[in-house]
Amino acid sequence: MKNENADDKIISVNFVSMGFQDIQNYSIACKVTDKFTKLEEKLLEEYPRLREHEIFFEINTQRILRYKTLKENNIKENSIINVFMVNNN
């Protein structure tokens, strides 16, 4: 019987945009040991327009730190990650 490491488990997280309509529900498969920047890069490949704006991410009203892992950011299976665009007017 194989002993599966919980950190190797593949999870799915969902991105939803807040204040703009680009992202309704975009799901990404990843490991909890992945750095959040890896997910951000996948999101930007799918939605390249976001590269033209300053954006930030939150989970349960807590700001996500880009260079930490999903586990360090307390991101779990089926977490909903809110994407915000900074308004620079």
Biopython code that builds the backbone (N, CA, C, O; Angstrom):
import numpy as np
from Bio.PDB.StructureBuilder import StructureBuilder

atoms = [
    (1, "MET", "N", (0.838, -1.181, 0.000)),
    (1, "MET", "CA", (0.000, 0.000, 0.000)),
    (1, "MET", "C", (0.885, 1.248, 0.000)),
    (1, "MET", "O", (1.781, 1.398, 0.830)),
    (2, "LYS", "N", (0.610, 2.119, -0.938)),
    (2, "LYS", "CA", (1.413, 3.327, -1.094)),
    (2, "LYS", "C", (0.993, 4.374, -0.065)),
    (2, "LYS", "O", (-0.193, 4.648, 0.115)),
    (3, "ASN", "N", (1.980, 4.945, 0.598)),
    (3, "ASN", "CA", (1.723, 5.993, 1.579)),
    (3, "ASN", "C", (1.793, 7.336, 0.864)),
    (3, "ASN", "O", (2.879, 7.801, 0.517)),
    (4, "GLU", "N", (0.640, 7.961, 0.643)),
    (4, "GLU", "CA", (0.584, 9.206, -0.120)),
    (4, "GLU", "C", (0.888, 10.401, 0.769)),
    (4, "GLU", "O", (0.313, 10.556, 1.847)),
    (5, "ASN", "N", (1.791, 11.231, 0.306)),
    (5, "ASN", "CA", (2.148, 12.447, 1.015)),
    (5, "ASN", "C", (1.069, 13.493, 0.763)),
    (5, "ASN", "O", (0.734, 13.762, -0.391)),
    (6, "ALA", "N", (0.523, 14.083, 1.810)),
    (6, "ALA", "CA", (-0.550, 15.075, 1.667)),
    (6, "ALA", "C", (-0.099, 16.282, 0.848)),
    (6, "ALA", "O", (-0.922, 16.914, 0.187)),
    (7, "ASP", "N", (1.200, 16.615, 0.879)),
    (7, "ASP", "CA", (1.709, 17.750, 0.112)),
    (7, "ASP", "C", (1.762, 17.469, -1.384)),
    (7, "ASP", "O", (1.854, 18.407, -2.175)),
    (8, "ASP", "N", (1.706, 16.197, -1.795)),
    (8, "ASP", "CA", (1.731, 15.838, -3.208)),
    (8, "ASP", "C", (0.338, 15.772, -3.818)),
    (8, "ASP", "O", (0.190, 15.611, -5.029)),
    (9, "LYS", "N", (-0.673, 15.896, -2.981)),
    (9, "LYS", "CA", (-2.047, 15.786, -3.444)),
    (9, "LYS", "C", (-2.385, 16.948, -4.378)),
    (9, "LYS", "O", (-2.043, 18.099, -4.105)),
    (10, "ILE", "N", (-3.053, 16.632, -5.470)),
    (10, "ILE", "CA", (-3.507, 17.662, -6.405)),
    (10, "ILE", "C", (-4.829, 18.222, -5.895)),
    (10, "ILE", "O", (-5.756, 17.472, -5.586)),
    (11, "ILE", "N", (-4.905, 19.544, -5.809)),
    (11, "ILE", "CA", (-6.149, 20.201, -5.415)),
    (11, "ILE", "C", (-6.584, 21.144, -6.535)),
    (11, "ILE", "O", (-5.821, 21.414, -7.462)),
    (12, "SER", "N", (-7.787, 21.627, -6.440)),
    (12, "SER", "CA", (-8.303, 22.596, -7.397)),
    (12, "SER", "C", (-8.705, 23.856, -6.648)),
    (12, "SER", "O", (-9.364, 23.788, -5.610)),
    (13, "VAL", "N", (-8.303, 25.010, -7.182)),
    (13, "VAL", "CA", (-8.719, 26.293, -6.604)),
    (13, "VAL", "C", (-9.434, 27.091, -7.692)),
    (13, "VAL", "O", (-9.193, 26.890, -8.882)),
    (14, "ASN", "N", (-10.302, 27.985, -7.276)),
    (14, "ASN", "CA", (-11.124, 28.755, -8.210)),
    (14, "ASN", "C", (-10.844, 30.241, -8.079)),
    (14, "ASN", "O", (-10.771, 30.779, -6.974)),
    (15, "PHE", "N", (-10.686, 30.899, -9.224)),
    (15, "PHE", "CA", (-10.474, 32.339, -9.261)),
    (15, "PHE", "C", (-11.759, 33.024, -9.714)),
    (15, "PHE", "O", (-12.426, 32.569, -10.643)),
    (16, "VAL", "N", (-12.095, 34.127, -9.042)),
    (16, "VAL", "CA", (-13.259, 34.936, -9.392)),
    (16, "VAL", "C", (-12.827, 36.393, -9.322)),
    (16, "VAL", "O", (-12.217, 36.814, -8.339)),
    (17, "SER", "N", (-13.143, 37.173, -10.370)),
    (17, "SER", "CA", (-12.764, 38.586, -10.353)),
    (17, "SER", "C", (-13.777, 39.397, -9.563)),
    (17, "SER", "O", (-14.972, 39.102, -9.567)),
    (18, "MET", "N", (-13.280, 40.419, -8.886)),
    (18, "MET", "CA", (-14.111, 41.293, -8.064)),
    (18, "MET", "C", (-14.036, 42.715, -8.623)),
    (18, "MET", "O", (-12.953, 43.290, -8.724)),
    (19, "GLY", "N", (-15.187, 43.276, -8.985)),
    (19, "GLY", "CA", (-15.221, 44.644, -9.491)),
    (19, "GLY", "C", (-15.023, 44.748, -10.987)),
    (19, "GLY", "O", (-15.127, 45.842, -11.541)),
    (20, "PHE", "N", (-14.742, 43.654, -11.654)),
    (20, "PHE", "CA", (-14.673, 43.600, -13.115)),
    (20, "PHE", "C", (-15.119, 42.205, -13.526)),
    (20, "PHE", "O", (-15.039, 41.268, -12.731)),
    (21, "GLN", "N", (-15.587, 42.062, -14.755)),
    (21, "GLN", "CA", (-16.301, 40.847, -15.153)),
    (21, "GLN", "C", (-15.457, 39.803, -15.882)),
    (21, "GLN", "O", (-16.011, 38.809, -16.353)),
    (22, "ASP", "N", (-14.165, 39.982, -15.990)),
    (22, "ASP", "CA", (-13.339, 39.084, -16.803)),
    (22, "ASP", "C", (-13.391, 37.622, -16.357)),
    (22, "ASP", "O", (-13.528, 36.727, -17.191)),
    (23, "ILE", "N", (-13.284, 37.378, -15.073)),
    (23, "ILE", "CA", (-13.146, 36.009, -14.577)),
    (23, "ILE", "C", (-14.408, 35.637, -13.796)),
    (23, "ILE", "O", (-14.640, 36.149, -12.701)),
    (24, "GLN", "N", (-15.207, 34.756, -14.359)),
    (24, "GLN", "CA", (-16.421, 34.305, -13.674)),
    (24, "GLN", "C", (-16.099, 33.176, -12.714)),
    (24, "GLN", "O", (-16.471, 33.219, -11.541)),
    (25, "ASN", "N", (-15.404, 32.165, -13.219)),
    (25, "ASN", "CA", (-15.021, 31.017, -12.390)),
    (25, "ASN", "C", (-13.952, 30.244, -13.154)),
    (25, "ASN", "O", (-14.262, 29.421, -14.015)),
    (26, "TYR", "N", (-12.703, 30.516, -12.834)),
    (26, "TYR", "CA", (-11.580, 29.867, -13.499)),
    (26, "TYR", "C", (-10.891, 28.953, -12.496)),
    (26, "TYR", "O", (-10.421, 29.408, -11.453)),
    (27, "SER", "N", (-10.834, 27.675, -12.810)),
    (27, "SER", "CA", (-10.287, 26.674, -11.899)),
    (27, "SER", "C", (-8.891, 26.248, -12.350)),
    (27, "SER", "O", (-8.642, 26.078, -13.544)),
    (28, "ILE", "N", (-7.984, 26.078, -11.388)),
    (28, "ILE", "CA", (-6.613, 25.631, -11.670)),
    (28, "ILE", "C", (-6.285, 24.463, -10.742)),
    (28, "ILE", "O", (-6.537, 24.519, -9.538)),
    (29, "ALA", "N", (-5.721, 23.410, -11.321)),
    (29, "ALA", "CA", (-5.238, 22.275, -10.533)),
    (29, "ALA", "C", (-3.799, 22.557, -10.110)),
    (29, "ALA", "O", (-3.002, 23.065, -10.899)),
    (30, "CYS", "N", (-3.469, 22.226, -8.861)),
    (30, "CYS", "CA", (-2.141, 22.533, -8.337)),
    (30, "CYS", "C", (-1.867, 21.689, -7.098)),
    (30, "CYS", "O", (-2.728, 20.942, -6.632)),
    (31, "LYS", "N", (-0.653, 21.823, -6.575)),
    (31, "LYS", "CA", (-0.281, 21.178, -5.317)),
    (31, "LYS", "C", (-0.187, 22.245, -4.233)),
    (31, "LYS", "O", (0.094, 23.407, -4.525)),
    (32, "VAL", "N", (-0.421, 21.855, -2.990)),
    (32, "VAL", "CA", (-0.331, 22.825, -1.893)),
    (32, "VAL", "C", (1.100, 23.324, -1.696)),
    (32, "VAL", "O", (1.316, 24.344, -1.041)),
    (33, "THR", "N", (2.071, 22.615, -2.254)),
    (33, "THR", "CA", (3.466, 23.038, -2.146)),
    (33, "THR", "C", (3.866, 24.014, -3.262)),
    (33, "THR", "O", (4.971, 24.556, -3.234)),
    (34, "ASP", "N", (2.982, 24.243, -4.240)),
    (34, "ASP", "CA", (3.269, 25.210, -5.304)),
    (34, "ASP", "C", (3.278, 26.619, -4.739)),
    (34, "ASP", "O", (2.476, 26.957, -3.868)),
    (35, "LYS", "N", (4.194, 27.436, -5.243)),
    (35, "LYS", "CA", (4.177, 28.853, -4.888)),
    (35, "LYS", "C", (2.991, 29.499, -5.608)),
    (35, "LYS", "O", (2.633, 29.097, -6.715)),
    (36, "PHE", "N", (2.386, 30.502, -4.970)),
    (36, "PHE", "CA", (1.221, 31.138, -5.560)),
    (36, "PHE", "C", (1.558, 31.780, -6.901)),
    (36, "PHE", "O", (0.686, 31.881, -7.765)),
    (37, "THR", "N", (2.790, 32.215, -7.094)),
    (37, "THR", "CA", (3.181, 32.840, -8.361)),
    (37, "THR", "C", (2.957, 31.891, -9.544)),
    (37, "THR", "O", (2.672, 32.344, -10.653)),
    (38, "LYS", "N", (3.082, 30.592, -9.316)),
    (38, "LYS", "CA", (2.842, 29.610, -10.379)),
    (38, "LYS", "C", (1.386, 29.670, -10.844)),
    (38, "LYS", "O", (1.114, 29.617, -12.043)),
    (39, "LEU", "N", (0.462, 29.779, -9.909)),
    (39, "LEU", "CA", (-0.953, 29.894, -10.254)),
    (39, "LEU", "C", (-1.243, 31.230, -10.931)),
    (39, "LEU", "O", (-2.008, 31.305, -11.892)),
    (40, "GLU", "N", (-0.619, 32.277, -10.410)),
    (40, "GLU", "CA", (-0.815, 33.605, -10.998)),
    (40, "GLU", "C", (-0.380, 33.612, -12.458)),
    (40, "GLU", "O", (-1.052, 34.208, -13.300)),
    (41, "GLU", "N", (0.734, 32.958, -12.768)),
    (41, "GLU", "CA", (1.224, 32.918, -14.146)),
    (41, "GLU", "C", (0.237, 32.177, -15.051)),
    (41, "GLU", "O", (-0.005, 32.609, -16.178)),
    (42, "LYS", "N", (-0.328, 31.082, -14.580)),
    (42, "LYS", "CA", (-1.336, 30.351, -15.361)),
    (42, "LYS", "C", (-2.559, 31.224, -15.608)),
    (42, "LYS", "O", (-3.118, 31.227, -16.705)),
    (43, "LEU", "N", (-2.970, 31.961, -14.590)),
    (43, "LEU", "CA", (-4.119, 32.853, -14.725)),
    (43, "LEU", "C", (-3.844, 33.941, -15.757)),
    (43, "LEU", "O", (-4.711, 34.262, -16.569)),
    (44, "LEU", "N", (-2.641, 34.509, -15.728)),
    (44, "LEU", "CA", (-2.283, 35.575, -16.666)),
    (44, "LEU", "C", (-2.140, 35.062, -18.095)),
    (44, "LEU", "O", (-2.349, 35.819, -19.043)),
    (45, "GLU", "N", (-1.790, 33.804, -18.260)),
    (45, "GLU", "CA", (-1.759, 33.218, -19.601)),
    (45, "GLU", "C", (-3.174, 33.128, -20.170)),
    (45, "GLU", "O", (-3.385, 33.352, -21.362)),
    (46, "GLU", "N", (-4.127, 32.804, -19.327)),
    (46, "GLU", "CA", (-5.524, 32.664, -19.745)),
    (46, "GLU", "C", (-6.206, 34.029, -19.916)),
    (46, "GLU", "O", (-7.071, 34.194, -20.777)),
    (47, "TYR", "N", (-5.813, 34.992, -19.098)),
    (47, "TYR", "CA", (-6.397, 36.336, -19.126)),
    (47, "TYR", "C", (-5.283, 37.372, -19.269)),
    (47, "TYR", "O", (-4.973, 38.074, -18.306)),
    (48, "PRO", "N", (-4.671, 37.481, -20.461)),
    (48, "PRO", "CA", (-3.499, 38.359, -20.646)),
    (48, "PRO", "C", (-3.785, 39.837, -20.393)),
    (48, "PRO", "O", (-2.856, 40.589, -20.096)),
    (49, "ARG", "N", (-5.019, 40.271, -20.499)),
    (49, "ARG", "CA", (-5.372, 41.677, -20.255)),
    (49, "ARG", "C", (-5.007, 42.096, -18.830)),
    (49, "ARG", "O", (-4.742, 43.270, -18.572)),
    (50, "LEU", "N", (-4.993, 41.130, -17.908)),
    (50, "LEU", "CA", (-4.668, 41.453, -16.519)),
    (50, "LEU", "C", (-3.228, 41.924, -16.358)),
    (50, "LEU", "O", (-2.905, 42.600, -15.381)),
    (51, "ARG", "N", (-2.361, 41.574, -17.302)),
    (51, "ARG", "CA", (-0.949, 41.993, -17.231)),
    (51, "ARG", "C", (-0.807, 43.517, -17.328)),
    (51, "ARG", "O", (0.211, 44.081, -16.927)),
    (52, "GLU", "N", (-1.841, 44.174, -17.866)),
    (52, "GLU", "CA", (-1.795, 45.624, -18.051)),
    (52, "GLU", "C", (-2.230, 46.370, -16.790)),
    (52, "GLU", "O", (-2.251, 47.600, -16.774)),
    (53, "HIS", "N", (-2.572, 45.639, -15.745)),
    (53, "HIS", "CA", (-3.092, 46.250, -14.529)),
    (53, "HIS", "C", (-2.375, 45.697, -13.301)),
    (53, "HIS", "O", (-1.827, 44.595, -13.317)),
    (54, "GLU", "N", (-2.398, 46.483, -12.257)),
    (54, "GLU", "CA", (-1.913, 45.994, -10.965)),
    (54, "GLU", "C", (-3.053, 45.195, -10.341)),
    (54, "GLU", "O", (-4.168, 45.696, -10.199)),
    (55, "ILE", "N", (-2.770, 43.973, -9.978)),
    (55, "ILE", "CA", (-3.801, 43.126, -9.395)),
    (55, "ILE", "C", (-3.308, 42.552, -8.069)),
    (55, "ILE", "O", (-2.105, 42.473, -7.818)),
    (56, "PHE", "N", (-4.259, 42.155, -7.228)),
    (56, "PHE", "CA", (-3.909, 41.437, -6.004)),
    (56, "PHE", "C", (-4.979, 40.392, -5.734)),
    (56, "PHE", "O", (-6.053, 40.417, -6.334)),
    (57, "PHE", "N", (-4.678, 39.486, -4.835)),
    (57, "PHE", "CA", (-5.522, 38.322, -4.592)),
    (57, "PHE", "C", (-5.830, 38.209, -3.105)),
    (57, "PHE", "O", (-4.997, 38.521, -2.255)),
    (58, "GLU", "N", (-7.059, 37.753, -2.809)),
    (58, "GLU", "CA", (-7.454, 37.515, -1.424)),
    (58, "GLU", "C", (-8.199, 36.197, -1.315)),
    (58, "GLU", "O", (-8.846, 35.746, -2.260)),
    (59, "ILE", "N", (-8.092, 35.597, -0.149)),
    (59, "ILE", "CA", (-8.882, 34.422, 0.200)),
    (59, "ILE", "C", (-9.470, 34.690, 1.583)),
    (59, "ILE", "O", (-8.740, 34.976, 2.532)),
    (60, "ASN", "N", (-10.780, 34.596, 1.688)),
    (60, "ASN", "CA", (-11.468, 34.871, 2.960)),
    (60, "ASN", "C", (-11.042, 36.212, 3.557)),
    (60, "ASN", "O", (-10.751, 36.300, 4.750)),
    (61, "THR", "N", (-11.008, 37.230, 2.743)),
    (61, "THR", "CA", (-10.628, 38.624, 3.079)),
    (61, "THR", "C", (-9.171, 38.788, 3.499)),
    (61, "THR", "O", (-8.788, 39.871, 3.942)),
    (62, "GLN", "N", (-8.356, 37.759, 3.377)),
    (62, "GLN", "CA", (-6.926, 37.845, 3.703)),
    (62, "GLN", "C", (-6.116, 37.957, 2.416)),
    (62, "GLN", "O", (-6.320, 37.181, 1.482)),
    (63, "ARG", "N", (-5.200, 38.917, 2.366)),
    (63, "ARG", "CA", (-4.351, 39.112, 1.199)),
    (63, "ARG", "C", (-3.441, 37.898, 1.026)),
    (63, "ARG", "O", (-2.868, 37.397, 1.994)),
    (64, "ILE", "N", (-3.315, 37.432, -0.212)),
    (64, "ILE", "CA", (-2.431, 36.306, -0.522)),
    (64, "ILE", "C", (-1.035, 36.844, -0.792)),
    (64, "ILE", "O", (-0.862, 37.813, -1.531)),
    (65, "LEU", "N", (-0.047, 36.210, -0.190)),
    (65, "LEU", "CA", (1.351, 36.584, -0.412)),
    (65, "LEU", "C", (1.874, 35.747, -1.570)),
    (65, "LEU", "O", (1.960, 34.524, -1.468)),
    (66, "ARG", "N", (2.220, 36.401, -2.663)),
    (66, "ARG", "CA", (2.542, 35.740, -3.932)),
    (66, "ARG", "C", (3.689, 34.738, -3.847)),
    (66, "ARG", "O", (3.656, 33.708, -4.520)),
    (67, "TYR", "N", (4.691, 35.020, -3.039)),
    (67, "TYR", "CA", (5.897, 34.188, -3.034)),
    (67, "TYR", "C", (5.866, 33.096, -1.985)),
    (67, "TYR", "O", (6.869, 32.419, -1.757)),
    (68, "LYS", "N", (4.721, 32.922, -1.344)),
    (68, "LYS", "CA", (4.546, 31.816, -0.410)),
    (68, "LYS", "C", (3.783, 30.701, -1.100)),
    (68, "LYS", "O", (3.152, 30.910, -2.136)),
    (69, "THR", "N", (3.849, 29.515, -0.516)),
    (69, "THR", "CA", (3.135, 28.373, -1.085)),
    (69, "THR", "C", (1.639, 28.490, -0.793)),
    (69, "THR", "O", (1.209, 29.315, 0.014)),
    (70, "LEU", "N", (0.865, 27.650, -1.465)),
    (70, "LEU", "CA", (-0.565, 27.622, -1.185)),
    (70, "LEU", "C", (-0.812, 27.242, 0.266)),
    (70, "LEU", "O", (-1.664, 27.824, 0.938)),
    (71, "LYS", "N", (-0.059, 26.265, 0.738)),
    (71, "LYS", "CA", (-0.202, 25.821, 2.133)),
    (71, "LYS", "C", (0.081, 26.977, 3.089)),
    (71, "LYS", "O", (-0.668, 27.182, 4.044)),
    (72, "GLU", "N", (1.151, 27.733, 2.846)),
    (72, "GLU", "CA", (1.510, 28.868, 3.701)),
    (72, "GLU", "C", (0.444, 29.968, 3.659)),
    (72, "GLU", "O", (0.275, 30.711, 4.626)),
    (73, "ASN", "N", (-0.274, 30.067, 2.534)),
    (73, "ASN", "CA", (-1.350, 31.043, 2.388)),
    (73, "ASN", "C", (-2.703, 30.490, 2.857)),
    (73, "ASN", "O", (-3.731, 31.156, 2.733)),
    (74, "ASN", "N", (-2.689, 29.270, 3.392)),
    (74, "ASN", "CA", (-3.899, 28.607, 3.887)),
    (74, "ASN", "C", (-4.945, 28.403, 2.784)),
    (74, "ASN", "O", (-6.146, 28.555, 3.010)),
    (75, "ILE", "N", (-4.459, 28.057, 1.589)),
    (75, "ILE", "CA", (-5.334, 27.773, 0.452)),
    (75, "ILE", "C", (-5.534, 26.270, 0.380)),
    (75, "ILE", "O", (-4.573, 25.502, 0.341)),
    (76, "LYS", "N", (-6.795, 25.863, 0.363)),
    (76, "LYS", "CA", (-7.154, 24.444, 0.392)),
    (76, "LYS", "C", (-7.993, 24.072, -0.823)),
    (76, "LYS", "O", (-8.316, 24.922, -1.653)),
    (77, "GLU", "N", (-8.340, 22.799, -0.916)),
    (77, "GLU", "CA", (-9.193, 22.281, -1.986)),
    (77, "GLU", "C", (-10.455, 23.131, -2.131)),
    (77, "GLU", "O", (-11.128, 23.439, -1.147)),
    (78, "ASN", "N", (-10.762, 23.504, -3.377)),
    (78, "ASN", "CA", (-11.957, 24.289, -3.727)),
    (78, "ASN", "C", (-12.003, 25.678, -3.117)),
    (78, "ASN", "O", (-13.077, 26.274, -3.026)),
    (79, "SER", "N", (-10.864, 26.207, -2.696)),
    (79, "SER", "CA", (-10.835, 27.582, -2.192)),
    (79, "SER", "C", (-11.225, 28.534, -3.317)),
    (79, "SER", "O", (-10.917, 28.301, -4.485)),
    (80, "ILE", "N", (-11.907, 29.604, -2.942)),
    (80, "ILE", "CA", (-12.251, 30.650, -3.905)),
    (80, "ILE", "C", (-11.310, 31.816, -3.670)),
    (80, "ILE", "O", (-11.264, 32.397, -2.586)),
    (81, "ILE", "N", (-10.555, 32.144, -4.721)),
    (81, "ILE", "CA", (-9.575, 33.221, -4.647)),
    (81, "ILE", "C", (-10.142, 34.411, -5.411)),
    (81, "ILE", "O", (-10.438, 34.319, -6.602)),
    (82, "ASN", "N", (-10.286, 35.521, -4.707)),
    (82, "ASN", "CA", (-10.807, 36.748, -5.320)),
    (82, "ASN", "C", (-9.674, 37.545, -5.957)),
    (82, "ASN", "O", (-8.629, 37.766, -5.345)),
    (83, "VAL", "N", (-9.901, 37.973, -7.198)),
    (83, "VAL", "CA", (-8.920, 38.759, -7.941)),
    (83, "VAL", "C", (-9.411, 40.199, -7.972)),
    (83, "VAL", "O", (-10.530, 40.470, -8.408)),
    (84, "PHE", "N", (-8.572, 41.121, -7.507)),
    (84, "PHE", "CA", (-8.921, 42.535, -7.478)),
    (84, "PHE", "C", (-7.976, 43.287, -8.400)),
    (84, "PHE", "O", (-6.791, 42.968, -8.489)),
    (85, "MET", "N", (-8.516, 44.293, -9.086)),
    (85, "MET", "CA", (-7.726, 45.166, -9.936)),
    (85, "MET", "C", (-7.609, 46.512, -9.218)),
    (85, "MET", "O", (-8.622, 47.078, -8.808)),
    (86, "VAL", "N", (-6.405, 47.024, -9.063)),
    (86, "VAL", "CA", (-6.176, 48.290, -8.390)),
    (86, "VAL", "C", (-6.576, 49.399, -9.349)),
    (86, "VAL", "O", (-6.153, 49.417, -10.505)),
    (87, "ASN", "N", (-7.396, 50.324, -8.858)),
    (87, "ASN", "CA", (-7.855, 51.456, -9.647)),
    (87, "ASN", "C", (-6.870, 52.605, -9.463)),
    (87, "ASN", "O", (-6.817, 53.217, -8.396)),
    (88, "ASN", "N", (-6.096, 52.894, -10.494)),
    (88, "ASN", "CA", (-5.060, 53.935, -10.402)),
    (88, "ASN", "C", (-5.514, 55.225, -11.047)),
    (88, "ASN", "O", (-4.852, 55.724, -11.957)),
    (89, "ASN", "N", (-6.620, 55.774, -10.599)),
    (89, "ASN", "CA", (-7.112, 57.050, -11.156)),
    (89, "ASN", "C", (-6.522, 58.218, -10.418)),
    (89, "ASN", "O", (-6.819, 59.367, -10.744)),
]
sb = StructureBuilder()
sb.init_structure("model")
sb.init_model(0)
sb.init_chain("A")
sb.init_seg("    ")
for serial, (resi, resn, name, xyz) in enumerate(atoms, 1):
    if name == "N":
        sb.init_residue(resn, " ", resi, " ")
    sb.init_atom(name, np.array(xyz, "f"), 0.0, 1.0, " ", f" {name:<3s}", serial, name[0])
structure = sb.get_structure()
